[in-house]
Amino acid sequence: MPALRRWGGGYALGLRAKLVALTIAATLISSLTLFGLFFGQLREQERTAGIQRLSAVAQLHAEAIGAVFRLMESDAEVLSHTPPILGLLGTDPQSEPNWPPGPDQADAWKLRLERVFSSVLTARTHYTQLRLIGRADAWRELVRVDRRGAHLAVIPPEALQAKGGEPYLSPSRNLSRSEPYFSEVTYERERGQIEGPPTIRLVRPLRDRNGDLFGAIVINADYGALLNQAAPQIGSGFHATAITDTLDWLSYGGEGANRLHFHLDPDWVPPPNADAIAFDTPQARTVHTPEAMLQITPVFVQGNGRPFGLFVETAIAHSDLFAASRQALRQTSVVALCLIVICAGGAVLVAQRITQPVRELTDAVRRGETASWPRRRRRSHDEIGALAEILGGDLARETVQRRAILASVHDGIITISEQGIIEDVNPATAELFGYSRAEMLGRGVEMRMPSALSALHRGFVTGATTDPRPHAMAGNRDIFGCRKDGTQIPLEISVSRAVYAHRTHFIGVVRDISIRKAIEEQTNLLLDALERSNQELDKFAYVASHDLRAPLRVIDNASRWLEEDLSEHFTEDTRESMALLRSRVVRMERLLDDLLQHSRIGRTREAVQPIPGATLITELGELLIPRPGIRFRATPAVAAIELPRMPILTVLLNLVNNAIKHHDREQGEVTLDVTEDETGFDFSVTDDGPGIPPEYHSRIFEMFQTLRPRDEVDGSGMGLAMVLKHVTVVGGRIAVASEGRGTTFRLRWPKRATPSELREEAA
């Protein structure tokens, strides 16, 4: 049994497929529920453990980075207790009681301090400068040692500078205690010019023996080199960044590691997640971003006399944080998939066993073999087995029989509810209206009719409810149905009432009567045309025979008698006038003959007598109106065909004579050519005459139309009109083409007449 079965107008899952799908869905939902609970707990545990791990690692990073700053503080503290400093401050117990020291003694202490500073710079390669600055004389430098490349330089006294205007000395002026502090990170400047890398300065205030502020020890350090001295151990998956309150930052690990990004550099970019840092918060914070989990740990917080703030941002990506849960997800997915496959296989076997009786019966009904469907013991003692046994009897055979009958009927059969809803249709109905069966079921029957007929349909249903016998809808008027494309079709509908399943239903038989209506319309048109034509011809024949010919003969005879009686009195002018009079009589008689001939076209059947093309050419040559210098020529293709003599001979004769008659030169040629196919002949009559202007191409086929005065060209103006009527009667086509000189008439002459042509012939 295939997974998809066709029911009605569409496809649906079979019973076995539905059981299998239900089993798979239940297994999948159960697996997803259990997995969701397990995965959620695992993720929460991993998240908690990750936060704890992140906090511990972040603390280690902060301690490693803060250690280099504490080392600077320790160096400054050690220097503040060296003998030269104590001697200059007068706080050394072994110093002489006279204080302050004299010039010679102060110079000796400064010299010793220069050697101490040099030894410290030698040991601390990231220090760039050590200074002792006195408060006196606008905070002038007392001792200074600089690092210049690989060498150390002691600055002579005359080159020492006053630093009272430097911002890093401002906090010390109001400092009540001798606590060291770090300045903001700035460029190293000398006399206002940048001469070094971004530098951080540790300021250690000094007080003399009286407790007054004496000055300060200032340690300058290359900030980038200082941070690189920390070199914290970065664990797998972790990333650490040192960030100042002015957003100077340096990352440890990853791309671009150990490179200082100073906020005054031209290529500076802000650090990642800078908006997550609270620079005034002294506690560590955990921050979650879409990509990672962060721990912000403060090393220094700006405030309380500290102009410098430093934070360490430790991050771990979610992919590393939840690596274990992802591995568990993959393993659990494999287990769930295997479970679903096992359950699906078991469900297929069980569903096949359960639905086998119904499947066998369904296949038998589809094949129309219910009569030979075996009556055997039920395979299963359940509802499905009992249902298969019941449906396998007369009910199935009746269903197959009814389906075969409805499918073979050419008329449409529709079952309608009391509310006018379509309940069932046979294939002929769906084909008639252009809808599929599924599109028609459940829709109102009025949708198949124009809105103006809805009231008629409701009244008919009311009548059918009271009378169970079949009724024909709209027996005294036409009724139309609407196809899917919007076109209307004439219908003949008969409706009867049936009661089953405790409800009343209407059975409608619908028949398309388009062909019948078309035949009736054709018949009426032919009869009307024939009647009009006969009346016109009869009237014309009467007028032509009695009212026109007799006076013409009297005029002709009278003119001859006058000419005989008065011949001795006639002059050349009078003789010419009499000749003109008789020529007009002859023209009038010819016009009457042409009119009579035109009226008879299509009214009388002429014997179909085939004529070879060579004979046709000979007869044309004999019947043509000769004109010296104008030659008629037929191509060999004309001689090779065979076609009916009449009326093609008349048509071609008129076309060729017309070309000869209207030629405007002494010498010329008219050519007849033809091509043949399975359905007819394509003639062309070509001349090298004056041509026909385009504005006259349609008028030349009207009666009594000539392009030149009749005094110049003898004719009635009926030739091309008769040609057009002959061509129309047989169902052919004629067209004229002319550009400048020369004209070509193209004639399509069919081998057999069509029904439409026969109607015109009857008219």
C-alpha positions in Angstrom: 0.0 0.0 0.0 1.7 3.2 -1.1 2.1 6.0 1.5 0.0 8.4 -0.6 -3.5 7.4 -1.9 -5.6 9.5 -4.3 -8.9 10.4 -2.6 -11.4 12.6 -4.4 -9.4 15.4 -6.2 -6.2 15.2 -4.2 -3.8 12.9 -2.3 -3.8 11.8 1.3 -1.9 9.5 3.6 -3.1 5.9 3.7 -4.2 4.3 7.0 -0.9 2.4 7.4 1.1 5.5 6.7 -0.9 7.4 9.3 -0.3 4.7 12.0 3.5 4.8 11.2 3.5 8.6 11.3 1.6 8.6 14.6 4.2 6.2 16.1 7.1 8.2 14.8 5.5 11.4 16.1 4.9 10.0 19.5 8.5 8.7 19.7 9.9 12.0 18.5 7.9 14.0 21.0 8.9 11.7 23.8 12.5 11.8 22.8 12.5 15.6 22.4 10.8 16.1 25.8 13.3 13.9 27.6 16.2 15.3 25.7 15.0 18.9 26.4 14.8 18.2 30.2 18.2 16.5 30.2 19.8 19.2 28.0 18.4 22.0 30.0 19.7 20.6 33.2 23.1 19.9 31.6 23.3 23.5 30.2 22.4 25.0 33.6 25.0 22.9 35.4 27.6 23.7 32.8 26.7 27.4 33.0 27.0 27.5 36.8 30.4 25.6 36.6 31.5 27.9 33.8 30.7 31.0 35.9 32.7 29.7 38.8 35.6 28.7 36.5 35.5 32.1 34.8 35.5 33.9 38.1 38.5 32.0 39.3 40.4 32.5 36.0 39.5 36.2 35.9 40.8 36.6 39.5 44.1 35.0 38.5 44.4 37.3 35.4 43.7 40.4 37.6 46.2 39.3 40.2 48.9 38.6 37.5 48.3 42.0 35.8 48.0 43.9 39.1 51.3 42.3 40.3 53.4 44.5 37.9 51.7 47.6 39.3 52.3 46.5 42.8 55.9 45.9 41.9 56.2 49.5 40.8 54.7 50.6 44.2 57.1 48.3 46.0 60.1 49.8 44.0 59.0 53.3 44.9 58.6 52.3 48.5 62.0 50.8 48.7 63.5 53.9 47.0 61.8 56.1 49.5 63.8 54.4 52.3 67.2 54.4 50.7 69.9 56.4 52.6 70.1 59.1 49.9 66.4 59.8 50.1 66.4 59.7 53.9 69.4 61.9 54.0 67.8 64.5 51.8 64.6 64.3 53.9 66.5 64.5 57.2 64.7 61.4 58.5 67.8 59.1 58.6 68.6 58.4 62.3 72.3 58.3 61.4 72.3 61.7 59.6 73.8 64.7 61.2 71.4 66.8 63.4 71.9 69.8 61.2 69.1 69.9 58.7 68.6 70.7 56.0 71.9 69.4 54.8 74.4 71.8 53.3 75.1 72.1 49.6 78.0 69.8 49.6 76.2 67.2 51.6 73.0 67.4 49.4 75.1 67.0 46.3 76.7 63.9 47.8 73.3 62.4 48.5 72.1 63.2 45.0 75.2 61.6 43.5 74.5 58.4 45.5 70.8 58.6 44.4 71.8 58.7 40.8 73.7 55.4 41.2 70.6 53.9 42.9 68.3 55.0 40.2 70.6 53.6 37.5 70.7 50.2 39.2 66.9 50.1 39.4 66.6 51.0 35.7 69.1 48.3 34.8 67.0 45.8 36.6 63.6 47.0 35.3 63.9 47.2 31.6 60.3 48.5 31.2 61.1 51.6 33.3 62.0 54.6 31.1 62.8 57.2 33.8 63.4 57.6 37.5 63.2 61.1 39.1 63.3 62.8 42.5 61.3 66.0 42.3 61.4 68.6 45.0 58.4 70.7 45.9 60.6 73.9 46.0 61.2 76.0 43.0 57.9 75.0 41.2 58.5 71.3 41.6 62.0 71.2 40.0 63.7 67.9 39.4 66.5 67.2 41.9 67.8 63.8 40.4 66.8 62.3 37.1 68.1 59.2 35.2 66.6 58.4 31.7 66.7 55.3 29.6 67.8 56.1 26.0 67.7 53.0 24.0 70.2 50.5 25.4 71.9 53.2 27.6 71.2 55.1 30.7 71.6 58.9 30.9 72.0 60.9 34.1 70.7 64.4 33.5 73.0 67.2 34.7 71.7 69.8 37.1 71.6 72.5 34.5 69.2 70.4 32.4 66.8 69.6 35.1 63.3 71.0 34.6 60.5 72.4 36.7 57.4 70.1 36.5 54.9 72.1 38.5 52.5 72.3 35.6 52.4 68.5 34.9 49.0 67.0 35.7 50.4 63.9 37.3 51.7 66.1 40.2 48.4 67.8 40.9 47.0 65.1 43.4 50.1 65.2 45.6 49.6 68.9 46.5 46.5 68.2 48.6 47.5 64.7 49.7 47.3 64.4 53.4 49.1 61.0 53.5 52.2 59.8 51.6 50.3 57.2 49.5 51.6 56.4 46.0 49.3 56.6 43.0 49.4 56.0 39.3 48.9 58.8 36.8 46.8 58.6 33.6 48.6 57.0 30.6 50.0 59.8 28.3 52.8 60.1 25.8 56.3 60.7 27.1 57.0 64.3 26.5 60.2 66.4 26.7 59.8 70.2 26.6 56.3 69.8 25.1 57.4 67.3 22.3 56.4 63.6 22.2 59.6 61.7 22.6 58.5 58.3 23.9 55.8 55.6 24.0 52.5 55.8 26.0 53.8 56.1 29.6 52.3 55.5 33.0 53.9 57.2 36.1 53.9 56.1 39.7 54.1 59.1 42.0 55.4 58.4 45.6 55.0 61.5 47.8 57.9 62.2 50.3 57.7 64.1 53.6 60.6 65.6 55.6 61.4 65.2 59.2 58.8 67.8 60.1 56.0 66.0 58.2 55.9 68.6 55.5 55.6 67.6 51.8 59.1 67.6 50.4 58.6 66.2 47.0 58.0 62.9 45.2 59.7 59.9 43.6 58.3 59.5 40.0 58.8 56.2 38.1 58.0 56.4 34.4 57.2 53.1 32.7 56.5 52.1 29.1 52.8 51.2 29.6 52.7 48.5 26.8 55.9 46.9 28.0 54.6 47.1 31.6 51.5 45.1 30.7 53.5 42.6 28.7 55.6 42.0 31.8 52.5 40.6 33.5 52.0 37.8 30.9 49.1 36.0 32.7 48.6 32.4 31.9 45.6 32.2 29.5 43.8 28.9 29.7 42.3 27.2 26.7 39.2 29.0 25.5 39.8 32.1 27.6 40.8 35.6 26.5 42.0 38.4 28.7 42.1 42.2 28.0 43.5 44.9 30.3 41.5 48.1 29.8 42.0 51.6 31.4 39.2 54.1 32.1 40.4 56.0 29.0 39.9 52.8 27.0 43.6 52.1 26.4 43.7 48.3 26.1 45.9 45.3 25.5 44.8 41.8 24.8 46.5 38.5 25.9 46.1 35.6 23.5 44.4 35.6 20.1 45.0 37.7 17.0 46.8 41.0 17.7 47.8 39.9 21.2 50.3 41.9 23.4 49.8 45.1 21.3 48.8 48.3 23.1 45.9 50.2 21.6 46.4 53.8 22.9 43.4 56.1 22.7 45.4 58.9 21.1 46.9 56.7 18.3 45.5 57.4 14.8 44.5 53.7 14.3 42.9 53.3 17.7 39.7 51.3 18.0 37.7 50.8 21.2 38.1 47.6 23.1 35.6 44.8 22.7 32.6 45.0 25.0 33.7 48.4 26.4 30.1 49.3 27.1 29.9 46.4 29.6 32.5 48.0 31.9 31.3 50.1 34.9 34.4 52.2 35.6 33.1 53.3 39.0 32.2 49.9 40.3 34.8 48.3 42.7 33.3 44.8 42.5 33.8 42.2 39.8 30.8 41.7 37.4 29.7 38.9 35.2 28.3 40.0 31.8 26.6 37.8 29.1 26.8 38.7 25.4 25.5 36.8 22.4 28.9 35.4 21.7 30.6 35.0 25.1 30.5 35.2 28.9 32.6 38.0 30.5 34.1 38.6 33.9 35.0 42.3 34.5 37.5 42.5 37.4 38.8 45.9 38.7 42.5 46.3 39.5 42.3 50.0 40.2 39.2 52.1 40.4 39.4 55.8 39.7 38.6 58.1 42.6 39.7 59.1 46.0 42.8 60.8 44.6 43.5 58.1 42.1 43.5 59.5 38.5 44.0 56.0 37.0 41.5 53.1 36.6 42.4 49.7 35.3 40.1 46.7 34.7 40.7 43.2 33.4 38.1 41.7 31.1 38.3 37.8 31.0 36.0 36.2 28.3 35.2 32.7 27.3 33.1 31.9 24.2 29.9 30.0 24.5 31.3 27.4 22.1 34.0 26.6 24.7 31.7 27.1 27.7 29.1 24.7 26.4 31.4 22.2 24.6 30.3 19.3 26.8 26.6 20.0 26.2 27.1 20.1 22.5 28.9 16.8 22.6 25.9 15.4 24.7 23.5 16.9 22.1 25.3 15.0 19.3 25.3 11.8 21.2 21.7 12.1 22.3 20.6 13.0 18.7 22.2 9.8 17.4 20.5 7.7 20.1 17.1 9.4 19.4 17.5 8.8 15.6 18.3 5.2 16.2 15.2 4.9 18.5 13.0 6.6 15.9 14.2 4.2 13.1 13.6 1.2 15.3 10.1 2.4 16.3 9.3 3.3 12.7 10.3 -0.2 11.5 8.2 -1.8 14.2 5.3 0.5 13.4 5.5 -0.5 9.8 5.2 -4.2 10.6 2.4 -3.7 13.1 0.5 -1.3 10.8 0.8 -3.7 7.9 -0.6 -6.5 10.0 -3.5 -4.4 11.3 -4.5 -2.8 8.0 -4.0 -5.8 5.7 -7.7 -6.8 5.4 -8.8 -3.2 4.6 -5.9 -2.8 2.1 -6.9 -6.0 0.2 -10.5 -4.8 0.1 -9.5 -1.3 -1.1 -7.3 -2.6 -3.9 -10.1 -5.0 -5.0 -12.6 -2.1 -5.1 -10.2 0.0 -7.1 -9.7 -2.8 -9.6 -13.4 -3.6 -9.8 -12.8 -7.2 -8.6 -15.1 -7.3 -5.6 -17.1 -10.2 -7.1 -13.9 -12.4 -7.0 -12.7 -11.0 -3.6 -12.4 -14.1 -1.4 -14.9 -14.6 1.4 -12.6 -16.0 4.0 -12.2 -16.0 7.7 -11.2 -12.7 9.2 -7.5 -12.2 9.7 -8.0 -10.3 12.9 -10.8 -10.4 15.5 -11.1 -6.6 15.9 -13.0 -3.7 14.5 -10.9 -3.4 11.3 -11.3 -7.1 10.5 -15.1 -6.9 11.0 -15.3 -3.7 8.9 -13.3 -5.4 6.0 -15.8 -8.4 6.1 -18.8 -6.1 6.0 -17.5 -3.9 3.2 -16.3 -6.8 1.2 -19.8 -8.0 0.5 -22.6 -6.5 -1.5 -21.7 -3.0 -0.4 -18.4 -3.1 -2.2 -19.9 -4.6 -5.3 -22.6 -1.9 -5.4 -20.0 0.8 -4.9 -17.9 -0.5 -7.8 -21.0 -0.9 -10.0 -22.3 2.6 -9.2 -18.8 4.1 -9.9 -18.5 2.4 -13.2 -22.0 3.6 -14.3 -21.3 7.2 -13.3 -17.9 7.2 -15.0 -19.3 5.9 -18.3 -22.3 8.3 -18.6 -21.6 11.1 -21.0 -24.1 13.4 -19.3 -23.2 15.2 -16.0 -24.7 13.9 -12.8 -24.7 16.0 -9.7 -25.9 15.2 -6.2 -27.1 18.3 -4.3 -28.2 18.7 -0.7 -31.3 20.5 0.4 -29.2 23.6 1.0 -28.0 23.6 -2.6 -24.5 22.3 -1.7 -22.8 19.9 -4.2 -22.2 16.6 -2.6 -20.9 14.5 -5.5 -20.3 14.8 -9.2 -19.3 12.3 -11.9 -16.3 12.8 -14.2 -18.5 14.1 -17.1 -19.7 17.0 -14.8 -16.2 18.0 -13.9 -15.1 18.0 -17.5 -18.2 19.9 -18.6 -17.6 22.8 -16.1 -13.8 22.7 -16.3 -13.3 22.2 -12.5 -11.8 19.2 -10.7 -14.0 17.1 -8.6 -12.4 18.4 -5.4 -13.0 22.0 -6.5 -16.8 21.4 -7.0 -17.5 19.4 -3.8 -18.9 21.5 -0.9 -19.7 24.5 -3.1 -23.1 26.0 -3.8 -24.7 24.8 -7.1 -25.6 28.4 -7.9 -21.8 29.0 -8.6 -22.3 27.0 -11.8 -25.0 29.4 -13.1 -25.2 33.1 -13.8 -26.5 35.1 -10.8 -29.7 36.0 -12.6 -30.7 32.3 -12.5 -30.2 31.8 -8.8 -33.9 32.6 -8.0 -35.0 30.2 -10.8 -32.9 27.4 -9.3 -34.3 27.9 -5.8 -37.9 27.8 -7.1 -37.1 24.7 -9.0 -35.7 23.0 -5.9 -38.9 24.0 -4.0 -41.0 22.3 -6.7 -38.9 19.2 -6.7 -39.3 18.9 -3.0 -43.1 18.6 -3.3 -43.0 16.4 -6.4 -40.5 13.4 -6.5 -40.9 12.9 -10.2 -38.0 14.2 -12.5 -38.5 17.8 -13.6 -36.8 19.7 -16.5 -35.5 23.1 -15.4 -36.6 26.1 -17.4 -38.5 24.2 -20.1 -39.8 27.4 -21.7 -36.5 29.4 -21.6 -32.8 28.9 -22.1 -30.6 28.1 -19.0 -26.8 28.6 -19.0 -24.0 27.3 -16.8 -20.6 29.0 -16.1 -17.4 27.2 -16.8 -14.3 27.8 -14.7 -12.9 30.2 -17.4 -16.0 32.3 -17.1 -17.6 31.3 -20.4 -21.3 30.3 -20.4 -22.7 27.1 -21.9 -26.3 26.3 -22.7 -27.6 23.4 -20.6 -30.5 21.0 -20.3 -31.0 20.1 -16.7 -33.4 17.5 -15.2 -33.6 17.1 -11.4 -35.2 14.5 -9.3 -35.5 14.0 -5.5 -34.1 11.1 -3.5 -34.2 10.4 0.2 -31.4 8.4 1.9 -29.5 8.7 5.2 -32.6 10.3 6.6 -32.1 13.4 4.4 -33.5 14.7 1.1 -31.1 15.0 -1.8 -31.5 16.2 -5.4 -30.1 14.3 -8.3 -29.4 16.6 -11.3 -28.7 15.4 -14.8 -26.9 18.1 -16.8 -26.4 18.0 -20.6 -24.4 20.4 -22.8 -26.6 21.4 -25.7 -24.1 23.8 -27.3 -24.1 21.8 -30.6 -27.8 21.7 -30.7 -28.1 25.4 -30.1 -25.5 26.1 -32.8 -27.3 24.0 -35.3 -30.6 25.7 -34.5 -28.9 29.1 -34.8 -27.3 28.1 -38.2 -30.7 26.8 -39.4 -32.5 30.0 -38.5 -29.8 32.2 -40.1 -29.9 30.1 -43.3 -33.6 30.3 -43.4 -33.6 34.1 -42.8 -30.9 34.6 -45.4 -32.6 32.5 -48.0 -35.9 34.2 -47.4 -34.4 37.7 -47.8 -32.4 36.6 -50.9 -35.4 35.1 -52.6 -37.4 38.2 -51.9 -34.7 40.5 -53.2 -34.1 38.4 -56.3 -37.8 38.0 -57.1 -38.2 41.8 -56.8 -35.2 42.5 -58.9 -36.2 39.9 -61.6 -39.6 41.6 -61.8 -38.1 45.1 -62.2 -35.4 44.0 -64.6 -37.8 42.0 -66.8 -40.8 44.3 -67.0 -39.8 47.8 -66.0 -36.3 48.1 -67.5 -35.9 45.9 -70.5 -39.1 47.0 -72.3 -38.3 50.7 -72.2 -34.8 50.0 -73.3 -36.0 48.1 -76.3 -38.4 51.0 -77.2 -35.6 53.5 -77.0 -33.3 51.4 -79.1 -36.0 50.8 -81.8 -37.1 54.4 -81.8 -33.6 55.6 -82.3 -33.1 53.3 -85.3 -36.5 54.4 -86.8 -35.6 58.1 -86.4 -32.2 57.5 -88.0 -33.8 55.7 -91.0 -36.6 58.3 -91.4 -34.4 61.4 -91.0 -31.1 60.1 -92.3 -31.0 62.7 -95.0 -31.3 65.5 -92.5 -28.6 64.1 -90.0 -25.3 65.8 -89.6 -22.2 64.2 -88.2 -23.0 65.5 -84.8 -26.5 64.1 -84.8 -25.3 60.7 -86.1 -22.7 60.6 -83.3 -25.4 61.5 -80.7 -27.7 58.7 -82.0 -24.8 56.2 -81.8 -24.0 57.4 -78.2 -27.7 56.9 -77.4 -27.7 53.3 -78.7 -24.4 52.5 -76.9 -25.9 53.7 -73.6 -28.9 51.3 -74.3 -26.5 48.5 -74.9 -24.5 49.3 -71.7 -27.8 49.4 -69.8 -28.8 46.0 -71.1 -25.4 44.6 -70.2 -25.7 46.1 -66.7 -29.0 44.3 -66.3 -27.5 41.0 -67.5 -24.6 41.4 -65.0 -27.1 42.2 -62.2 -29.1 39.1 -63.0 -26.0 37.0 -63.1 -24.7 38.5 -59.8 -28.1 37.6 -58.1 -28.0 34.0 -59.3 -24.5 33.4 -57.8 -24.9 30.9 -55.1 -28.5 30.2 -55.7 -28.1 27.6 -58.4 -25.8 24.6 -58.2 -23.6 24.2 -61.2 -22.4 20.7 -62.3 -19.0 19.9 -60.9 -17.1 19.2 -64.2 -13.3 18.9 -63.8 -11.2 20.7 -66.3 -7.5 20.2 -66.9 -5.3 23.3 -66.5 -4.3 23.3 -70.2 -8.0 23.3 -71.3 -8.7 26.1 -68.8 -5.9 28.2 -70.4 -7.3 27.6 -73.9 -10.8 28.6 -72.9 -9.6 31.7 -71.1 -7.7 32.7 -74.3 -10.8 32.2 -76.4 -13.1 34.2 -74.1 -10.7 37.1 -73.4 -11.5 40.5 -74.8 -8.6 41.0 -77.2 -6.4 44.1 -77.2 -3.5 44.6 -79.4 -0.1 44.8 -77.6 -1.4 43.3 -74.3 -0.3 39.7 -74.0 -1.8 37.0 -71.7 0.5 34.3 -70.3 -0.1 31.3 -68.0 2.7 29.6 -66.2 3.3 25.8 -66.6 2.0 25.3 -63.1 -1.5 26.3 -64.3 -1.4 23.7 -67.1 -0.4 20.9 -64.6 -3.5 21.3 -62.3 -7.1 20.0 -62.6 -10.0 21.8 -61.0 -13.8 22.3 -61.5 -14.7 24.3 -64.6 -17.4 26.5 -63.1 -17.3 29.0 -61.6 -13.5 29.3 -61.5 -13.4 29.9 -65.2 -15.8 32.9 -64.7 -13.7 34.3 -61.8 -10.3 34.0 -63.6 -11.9 35.4 -66.9 -13.1 38.5 -65.0 -9.7 39.1 -63.3 -7.7 38.7 -66.5 -10.2 40.8 -68.6 -10.1 43.5 -65.8 -6.3 43.7 -66.1 -6.4 43.9 -69.9 -9.2 46.5 -69.9 -7.5 48.8 -67.4 -4.0 48.7 -68.8 -2.7 52.2 -69.6 0.0 51.4 -72.2 0.1 50.0 -75.7 2.3 47.1 -74.6 1.8 45.0 -71.6 1.5 41.5 -70.1 -0.9 39.7 -67.8 0.4 36.6 -66.0 -1.6 33.8 -64.4 0.1 31.5 -61.9 -1.0 28.9 -59.3 0.3 26.7 -56.5 -1.6 23.7 -55.1 -1.7 22.1 -51.6 -3.9 19.5 -49.9 -6.9 21.9 -49.3 -7.0 24.2 -52.3 -5.4 26.4 -55.0 -3.6 29.7 -54.7 -4.0 31.7 -57.9 -2.3 35.0 -58.7 -3.1 37.3 -61.6 -0.4 39.9 -62.1 -0.2 42.8 -64.6 2.2 45.6 -65.3 -0.5 48.2 -65.6 -0.9 51.5 -63.8 -1.6 49.9 -60.4 -4.3 50.6 -57.9 -3.9 53.2 -55.1 -4.2 51.6 -51.6 -7.2 53.6 -50.7 -9.2 51.8 -53.4 -8.2 48.3 -52.6 -11.5 47.6 -50.7 -13.8 49.7 -52.9 -13.0 47.9 -56.2 -15.0 44.9 -55.1 -18.1 46.9 -54.6 -20.8 47.0 -57.3 -20.8 49.7 -59.9 -17.3 50.8 -58.9 -14.7 51.7 -61.6 -11.4 53.6 -61.2 -11.8 55.2 -64.7 -14.8 56.9 -66.3 -17.1 54.5 -68.2 -16.7 56.6 -71.3 -13.0 55.6 -71.3 -13.4 52.0 -70.3 -16.5 50.1 -71.4 -17.9 48.1 -68.4 -20.6 47.9 -65.9 -18.5 47.9 -62.7 -19.8 44.5 -61.7 -16.9 42.3 -62.6 -14.9 42.3 -59.4 -18.2 42.3 -57.3 -19.2 39.0 -59.0 -15.6 37.7 -58.4 -15.9 38.5 -54.7 -19.3 36.8 -54.4 -18.1 33.7 -56.2 -15.1 33.5 -53.9 -17.2 34.1 -50.8 -19.7 31.4 -51.7 -17.1 28.7 -52.0 -15.3 29.8 -48.9 -12.2 31.2 -50.6 -10.3 34.5 -50.2 -9.2 37.2 -52.5 -6.8 40.1 -51.9 -5.2 42.8 -54.0 -1.6 44.0 -53.8 -0.3 47.0 -55.6 2.7 49.3 -54.9 3.3 51.8 -57.7 2.9 50.2 -61.1 1.5 46.7 -61.5 -1.2 44.9 -59.6 -1.5 41.3 -58.3 -4.8 39.7 -57.3 -4.2 36.7 -55.1 -7.1 34.2 -55.0 -7.5 31.2 -52.6 -9.9 28.6 -54.1 -10.7 25.6 -51.8 -11.1 22.1 -53.1 -14.1 21.3 -50.9 -16.8 23.6 -49.4 -17.2 23.9 -45.6 -20.5 24.0 -43.7 -20.2 27.8 -43.4 -19.6 28.1 -47.1 -22.7 25.9 -47.8 -24.8 28.4 -45.8 -23.6 31.2 -47.9 -24.3 29.2 -51.0 -27.8 28.5 -49.9 -28.3 32.3 -49.3 
